[in-house]
Amino acid sequence: MTSRRGYLYGLIALAAGLATLALMIWRLNGQIDRLTRIPVPGTSEVSLPAGETIGYGEPPADAVGEISIAARCNAVAADGSKIELGTPSATVSYDFGSHRGVSILKLNLPQASKVTLTCTAEDPFILALGAGIGSSILVGVLAVFGGFIVALVLIIRTWIARRRDKKRAAAFPAEMP
């Protein structure tokens, strides 16, 4: 007779997926808390690492409803060269604790640099700058989905095998151990 261990392994896979999700949420929350925040409209100097930086627009704390942020920004490196600002390849939004925002701009720096950002906007908001968070969200979703699929396969496979063994035992009782 097929053992019930498959059910246990399925529950372990599900628990691992949920634990990974919890870890991803914890890391994502820390990542959002560590974003460099500057007020808009205005001019601010910030130190940014080499590579891609995403700018997230965070509305005032008392704002309700869907986030709609429009701004015009210019960026200048410490050496005076203009930095091209682009639009993120995907729109990512978040709502964690006291932070709520949506991706609105991106920039790429060949090396770490101090950058002067000048932004204008009709309504004031906070521009939060840092690494993209979309991949962290995706990993969390995939972990839960993957854990659920593995758990489902293990549980169904065990259930089918046990059902088959019970039918065989009923049909041929002398052959079953």
Backbone as CSV, one residue per row, in Angstrom:
resi,resn,N_x,N_y,N_z,CA_x,CA_y,CA_z,C_x,C_y,C_z
1,MET,0.846,-1.181,0.000,0.000,0.000,0.000,0.895,1.248,0.000
2,THR,0.559,2.209,-0.839,1.304,3.459,-0.932,1.172,4.209,0.391
3,SER,2.306,4.727,0.877,2.289,5.418,2.163,1.631,6.795,2.032
4,ARG,1.324,7.367,3.154,0.696,8.698,3.200,1.744,9.807,3.185
5,ARG,3.016,9.466,3.028,4.064,10.480,3.047,3.887,11.531,1.962
6,GLY,3.282,11.175,0.839,3.051,12.137,-0.238,2.209,13.309,0.226
7,TYR,1.240,13.042,1.125,0.428,14.138,1.677,1.308,15.076,2.494
8,LEU,2.199,14.476,3.301,3.107,15.275,4.119,4.039,16.112,3.245
9,TYR,4.604,15.485,2.209,5.489,16.216,1.305,4.739,17.356,0.607
10,GLY,3.486,17.120,0.254,2.673,18.170,-0.361,2.480,19.346,0.577
11,LEU,2.196,19.050,1.852,2.034,20.126,2.833,3.354,20.869,3.067
12,ILE,4.456,20.124,3.038,5.766,20.772,3.200,6.040,21.705,2.018
13,ALA,5.722,21.268,0.794,5.916,22.122,-0.384,5.066,23.386,-0.283
14,LEU,3.831,23.237,0.165,2.947,24.400,0.319,3.494,25.347,1.389
15,ALA,3.950,24.768,2.511,4.515,25.594,3.585,5.773,26.316,3.113
16,ALA,6.599,25.641,2.310,7.808,26.282,1.785,7.452,27.451,0.871
17,GLY,6.439,27.268,0.036,5.996,28.358,-0.828,5.483,29.541,-0.025
18,LEU,4.706,29.263,1.010,4.170,30.340,1.858,5.284,31.029,2.650
19,ALA,6.261,30.245,3.120,7.393,30.834,3.842,8.209,31.735,2.920
20,THR,8.393,31.300,1.679,9.117,32.126,0.710,8.354,33.413,0.441
21,LEU,7.032,33.318,0.334,6.216,34.518,0.149,6.391,35.479,1.324
22,ALA,6.340,34.950,2.544,6.503,35.802,3.725,7.877,36.485,3.709
23,LEU,8.914,35.733,3.343,10.256,36.314,3.253,10.307,37.401,2.178
24,MET,9.687,37.160,1.032,9.688,38.141,-0.052,8.935,39.413,0.367
25,ILE,7.836,39.260,1.070,7.085,40.430,1.538,7.931,41.225,2.526
26,TRP,8.602,40.534,3.420,9.454,41.197,4.413,10.586,41.958,3.717
27,ARG,11.235,41.294,2.727,12.321,41.945,1.983,11.799,43.124,1.157
28,LEU,10.637,42.950,0.533,10.055,44.011,-0.282,9.712,45.223,0.578
29,ASN,9.160,44.971,1.754,8.823,46.064,2.659,10.091,46.838,3.044
30,GLY,11.178,46.134,3.343,12.443,46.792,3.664,12.992,47.555,2.476
31,GLN,12.863,46.980,1.296,13.349,47.630,0.074,12.587,48.941,-0.155
32,ILE,11.291,48.919,0.059,10.480,50.130,-0.113,10.830,51.165,0.951
33,ASP,11.048,50.721,2.193,11.420,51.651,3.265,12.761,52.336,2.987
34,ARG,13.683,51.630,2.301,15.015,52.167,2.055,15.115,53.067,0.816
35,LEU,14.039,53.252,0.077,14.084,54.135,-1.087,14.451,55.547,-0.640
36,THR,15.247,56.245,-1.461,15.598,57.639,-1.181,14.422,58.506,-1.594
37,ARG,13.922,59.324,-0.676,12.729,60.124,-0.943,13.075,61.610,-1.003
38,ILE,12.528,62.276,-2.057,12.721,63.717,-2.222,11.368,64.362,-2.531
39,PRO,11.183,65.606,-2.079,9.914,66.288,-2.357,9.857,66.831,-3.781
40,VAL,8.681,66.772,-4.358,8.429,67.336,-5.694,7.217,68.243,-5.549
41,PRO,7.193,69.433,-6.110,8.200,70.043,-6.971,9.413,70.515,-6.165
42,GLY,10.526,70.657,-6.893,11.734,71.143,-6.256,12.984,70.577,-6.900
43,THR,14.113,70.962,-6.318,15.412,70.487,-6.772,16.099,69.817,-5.600
44,SER,16.631,68.617,-5.845,17.320,67.864,-4.794,18.546,67.182,-5.364
45,GLU,19.564,67.058,-4.521,20.763,66.312,-4.913,20.750,64.984,-4.169
46,VAL,20.903,63.893,-4.913,20.884,62.559,-4.313,22.065,61.752,-4.837
47,SER,22.545,60.835,-4.034,23.594,59.904,-4.451,22.910,58.636,-4.935
48,LEU,23.201,58.249,-6.173,22.572,57.063,-6.751,23.638,56.062,-7.176
49,PRO,23.319,54.768,-7.064,24.282,53.740,-7.469,24.331,53.598,-8.986
50,ALA,25.351,52.899,-9.460,25.452,52.602,-10.890,24.317,51.655,-11.264
51,GLY,23.884,51.735,-12.517,22.821,50.851,-12.994,21.488,51.560,-13.059
52,GLU,20.439,50.742,-13.152,19.089,51.295,-13.315,18.502,51.727,-11.978
53,THR,17.916,52.896,-11.964,17.190,53.421,-10.811,15.783,53.751,-11.277
54,ILE,14.811,53.344,-10.481,13.410,53.621,-10.784,12.913,54.701,-9.830
55,GLY,12.120,55.627,-10.362,11.492,56.658,-9.552,10.019,56.329,-9.374
56,TYR,9.588,56.292,-8.124,8.201,55.985,-7.790,7.552,57.240,-7.219
57,GLY,6.393,57.589,-7.752,5.662,58.729,-7.237,4.786,58.290,-6.079
58,GLU,4.977,58.935,-4.934,4.175,58.642,-3.745,3.312,59.854,-3.430
59,PRO,1.990,59.698,-3.487,1.115,60.831,-3.203,1.145,61.189,-1.722
60,PRO,0.632,62.366,-1.372,0.563,62.731,0.044,-0.218,61.683,0.832
61,ALA,0.082,61.564,2.107,-0.531,60.538,2.956,-2.051,60.641,3.002
62,ASP,-2.600,61.843,2.842,-4.048,62.014,2.929,-4.762,61.779,1.597
63,ALA,-4.017,61.471,0.541,-4.625,61.223,-0.777,-5.342,59.875,-0.760
64,VAL,-6.498,59.833,-1.413,-7.265,58.591,-1.504,-7.505,58.248,-2.971
65,GLY,-7.823,56.994,-3.220,-8.132,56.566,-4.580,-6.910,56.175,-5.369
66,GLU,-7.119,56.054,-6.669,-6.052,55.627,-7.566,-4.951,56.675,-7.631
67,ILE,-3.732,56.203,-7.742,-2.581,57.106,-7.811,-2.444,57.643,-9.235
68,SER,-2.449,58.960,-9.353,-2.247,59.602,-10.644,-1.246,60.731,-10.433
69,ILE,-0.035,60.518,-10.921,1.026,61.493,-10.696,1.627,61.903,-12.035
70,ALA,1.748,63.199,-12.223,2.359,63.721,-13.443,3.431,64.721,-13.031
71,ALA,4.605,64.549,-13.608,5.713,65.456,-13.296,6.645,65.560,-14.494
72,ARG,7.374,66.646,-14.539,8.428,66.830,-15.549,9.728,66.968,-14.762
73,CYS,10.673,66.079,-15.068,11.928,66.081,-14.329,13.127,66.159,-15.266
74,ASN,14.183,66.762,-14.761,15.474,66.804,-15.437,16.519,66.319,-14.441
75,ALA,17.514,65.586,-14.945,18.569,65.073,-14.076,19.922,65.462,-14.643
76,VAL,20.807,65.900,-13.753,22.149,66.296,-14.145,23.138,65.591,-13.218
77,ALA,24.153,64.942,-13.804,25.184,64.253,-13.029,26.108,65.275,-12.373
78,ALA,26.927,64.801,-11.440,27.846,65.683,-10.714,28.832,66.376,-11.660
79,ASP,29.151,65.735,-12.788,30.081,66.351,-13.738,29.398,67.339,-14.682
80,GLY,28.076,67.557,-14.493,27.339,68.517,-15.311,26.663,67.918,-16.528
81,SER,26.889,66.640,-16.799,26.253,66.013,-17.966,24.795,65.700,-17.678
82,LYS,23.991,65.881,-18.732,22.545,65.617,-18.614,22.312,64.113,-18.603
83,ILE,21.440,63.657,-17.727,21.095,62.235,-17.629,19.724,62.048,-18.256
84,GLU,19.649,61.103,-19.175,18.383,60.841,-19.849,17.433,60.103,-18.909
85,LEU,16.221,60.628,-18.812,15.179,59.985,-18.013,14.216,59.287,-18.959
86,GLY,13.822,58.091,-18.595,12.893,57.330,-19.430,11.688,56.865,-18.626
87,THR,10.866,56.089,-19.294,9.678,55.515,-18.660,9.986,54.064,-18.319
88,PRO,9.619,53.600,-17.131,9.864,52.199,-16.779,9.186,51.256,-17.783
89,SER,9.805,50.108,-18.018,9.252,49.150,-18.987,7.931,48.565,-18.520
90,ALA,7.685,48.545,-17.229,6.415,48.058,-16.684,5.974,49.014,-15.579
91,THR,4.680,49.167,-15.436,4.160,49.996,-14.353,4.021,49.122,-13.117
92,VAL,4.713,49.515,-12.064,4.673,48.779,-10.804,4.125,49.720,-9.740
93,SER,3.178,49.223,-8.975,2.655,50.022,-7.861,2.779,49.214,-6.575
94,TYR,2.803,49.912,-5.467,2.909,49.252,-4.162,2.089,50.013,-3.139
95,ASP,1.725,49.326,-2.076,0.996,49.896,-0.955,1.391,49.089,0.283
96,PHE,2.465,49.516,0.941,2.984,48.831,2.120,3.085,49.816,3.267
97,GLY,2.453,49.510,4.365,2.544,50.368,5.537,2.162,51.791,5.204
98,SER,3.088,52.722,5.433,2.803,54.142,5.185,3.232,54.578,3.790
99,HIS,3.672,53.643,2.960,4.154,53.994,1.617,3.230,53.428,0.546
100,ARG,2.872,54.312,-0.369,2.031,53.926,-1.508,2.552,54.681,-2.704
101,GLY,2.864,53.948,-3.794,3.428,54.635,-4.939,3.284,53.851,-6.223
102,VAL,3.698,54.516,-7.314,3.651,53.920,-8.648,4.893,54.372,-9.409
103,SER,5.452,53.458,-10.219,6.660,53.802,-10.982,6.320,54.854,-12.038
104,ILE,7.175,55.899,-12.122,6.907,56.974,-13.087,8.104,57.309,-13.961
105,LEU,9.334,56.958,-13.518,10.491,57.267,-14.353,11.625,56.293,-14.056
106,LYS,12.565,56.239,-14.987,13.774,55.439,-14.757,14.974,56.171,-15.330
107,LEU,16.136,55.870,-14.782,17.377,56.403,-15.301,18.469,55.362,-15.115
108,ASN,19.454,55.402,-15.987,20.589,54.486,-15.926,21.864,55.291,-15.743
109,LEU,22.648,54.887,-14.768,23.928,55.548,-14.534,25.059,54.564,-14.798
110,PRO,26.066,54.966,-15.579,27.186,54.064,-15.842,28.037,53.824,-14.591
111,GLN,28.012,54.788,-13.664,28.747,54.655,-12.409,27.994,55.411,-11.328
112,ALA,28.262,55.056,-10.086,27.612,55.748,-8.966,27.934,57.231,-9.058
113,SER,26.942,58.059,-8.747,27.142,59.497,-8.910,26.148,60.280,-8.069
114,LYS,26.533,61.506,-7.764,25.563,62.441,-7.197,24.789,63.008,-8.372
115,VAL,23.477,63.048,-8.226,22.604,63.509,-9.301,21.723,64.625,-8.752
116,THR,21.597,65.688,-9.536,20.690,66.774,-9.175,19.415,66.584,-9.984
117,LEU,18.321,66.375,-9.282,17.018,66.198,-9.921,16.181,67.450,-9.704
118,THR,15.646,67.983,-10.790,14.742,69.120,-10.724,13.416,68.671,-11.322
119,CYS,12.362,68.745,-10.522,11.037,68.289,-10.980,9.995,69.365,-10.742
120,THR,9.090,69.448,-11.691,7.916,70.315,-11.533,6.679,69.441,-11.607
121,ALA,5.651,69.850,-10.895,4.385,69.107,-10.888,3.288,70.037,-10.409
122,GLU,2.068,69.778,-10.882,0.933,70.582,-10.424,0.628,70.316,-8.966
123,ASP,0.659,69.032,-8.595,0.367,68.651,-7.210,1.628,68.106,-6.557
124,PRO,1.894,68.481,-5.306,3.101,67.987,-4.640,3.008,66.477,-4.366
125,PHE,4.152,65.818,-4.415,4.249,64.404,-4.072,5.685,64.104,-3.682
126,ILE,5.940,62.871,-3.302,7.281,62.429,-2.955,7.784,61.539,-4.087
127,LEU,9.015,61.780,-4.525,9.656,60.923,-5.522,10.586,59.995,-4.756
128,ALA,10.282,58.701,-4.794,11.092,57.693,-4.113,11.977,57.011,-5.153
129,LEU,13.278,57.031,-4.936,14.239,56.512,-5.910,14.957,55.280,-5.368
130,GLY,15.113,54.287,-6.240,15.846,53.084,-5.845,15.731,52.003,-6.887
131,ALA,16.175,50.815,-6.512,16.130,49.668,-7.413,14.685,49.282,-7.688
132,GLY,14.460,48.645,-8.827,13.124,48.181,-9.173,12.630,47.128,-8.196
133,ILE,11.342,47.150,-7.908,10.767,46.183,-6.972,9.913,45.143,-7.687
134,GLY,9.748,45.286,-8.981,8.894,44.361,-9.730,9.361,42.923,-9.632
135,SER,10.683,42.698,-9.671,11.187,41.325,-9.607,10.915,40.706,-8.247
136,SER,10.971,41.497,-7.172,10.660,40.961,-5.838,9.206,40.531,-5.752
137,ILE,8.324,41.311,-6.348,6.906,40.949,-6.355,6.708,39.668,-7.154
138,LEU,7.349,39.582,-8.310,7.222,38.401,-9.163,7.730,37.140,-8.465
139,VAL,8.869,37.228,-7.788,9.415,36.064,-7.082,8.445,35.581,-6.006
140,GLY,7.839,36.495,-5.271,6.875,36.113,-4.245,5.668,35.401,-4.827
141,VAL,5.148,35.928,-5.917,3.986,35.310,-6.566,4.345,33.931,-7.109
142,LEU,5.501,33.826,-7.757,5.929,32.540,-8.308,6.197,31.513,-7.211
143,ALA,6.711,31.951,-6.076,6.974,31.024,-4.970,5.686,30.396,-4.468
144,VAL,4.668,31.206,-4.268,3.395,30.669,-3.801,2.776,29.776,-4.871
145,PHE,2.782,30.240,-6.110,2.207,29.461,-7.199,2.957,28.134,-7.360
146,GLY,4.290,28.187,-7.353,5.090,26.973,-7.486,4.863,26.014,-6.334
147,GLY,4.853,26.530,-5.119,4.602,25.688,-3.947,3.229,25.047,-4.008
148,PHE,2.240,25.808,-4.450,0.883,25.285,-4.558,0.809,24.178,-5.616
149,ILE,1.439,24.381,-6.768,1.415,23.380,-7.845,2.109,22.092,-7.396
150,VAL,3.300,22.227,-6.798,4.021,21.039,-6.325,3.187,20.310,-5.272
151,ALA,2.604,21.054,-4.345,1.771,20.435,-3.309,0.576,19.719,-3.923
152,LEU,-0.071,20.356,-4.871,-1.235,19.754,-5.525,-0.851,18.469,-6.254
153,VAL,0.257,18.489,-6.984,0.710,17.298,-7.713,1.007,16.159,-6.734
154,LEU,1.732,16.467,-5.655,2.071,15.421,-4.685,0.830,14.837,-4.006
155,ILE,-0.092,15.688,-3.628,-1.297,15.218,-2.941,-2.176,14.402,-3.884
156,ILE,-2.371,14.881,-5.102,-3.201,14.138,-6.069,-2.529,12.818,-6.436
157,ARG,-1.223,12.848,-6.666,-0.503,11.619,-7.008,-0.618,10.592,-5.881
158,THR,-0.473,11.027,-4.644,-0.589,10.111,-3.499,-2.016,9.581,-3.386
159,TRP,-2.991,10.455,-3.557,-4.386,10.037,-3.458,-4.722,8.997,-4.534
160,ILE,-4.283,9.224,-5.771,-4.541,8.274,-6.867,-3.864,6.940,-6.582
161,ALA,-2.607,6.984,-6.141,-1.883,5.737,-5.861,-2.540,4.962,-4.723
162,ARG,-2.950,5.635,-3.688,-3.613,4.956,-2.552,-4.969,4.400,-2.987
163,ARG,-5.677,5.131,-3.799,-6.982,4.654,-4.293,-6.792,3.407,-5.164
164,ARG,-5.781,3.448,-6.039,-5.480,2.289,-6.885,-5.111,1.075,-6.035
165,ASP,-4.273,1.297,-5.013,-3.870,0.199,-4.132,-5.063,-0.389,-3.381
166,LYS,-5.995,0.450,-2.948,-7.192,-0.047,-2.237,-8.068,-0.877,-3.165
167,LYS,-8.220,-0.430,-4.408,-9.014,-1.203,-5.373,-8.352,-2.551,-5.654
168,ARG,-7.023,-2.545,-5.822,-6.291,-3.786,-6.079,-6.410,-4.726,-4.874
169,ALA,-6.327,-4.174,-3.666,-6.440,-4.998,-2.458,-7.816,-5.624,-2.351
170,ALA,-8.842,-4.863,-2.753,-10.202,-5.398,-2.692,-10.404,-6.489,-3.742
171,ALA,-9.783,-6.329,-4.908,-9.955,-7.291,-5.992,-9.074,-8.525,-5.804
172,PHE,-7.885,-8.328,-5.281,-6.922,-9.437,-5.108,-6.339,-9.386,-3.702
173,PRO,-7.101,-9.749,-2.681,-6.634,-9.596,-1.311,-5.389,-10.418,-0.992
174,ALA,-5.177,-11.524,-1.635,-4.015,-12.381,-1.318,-2.725,-11.793,-1.858
175,GLU,-2.747,-10.924,-2.872,-1.530,-10.376,-3.479,-0.983,-9.159,-2.735
176,MET,-1.773,-8.526,-1.934,-1.339,-7.306,-1.250,-0.580,-7.665,0.020
177,PRO,0.535,-6.990,0.296,1.318,-7.261,1.520,0.592,-6.773,2.761
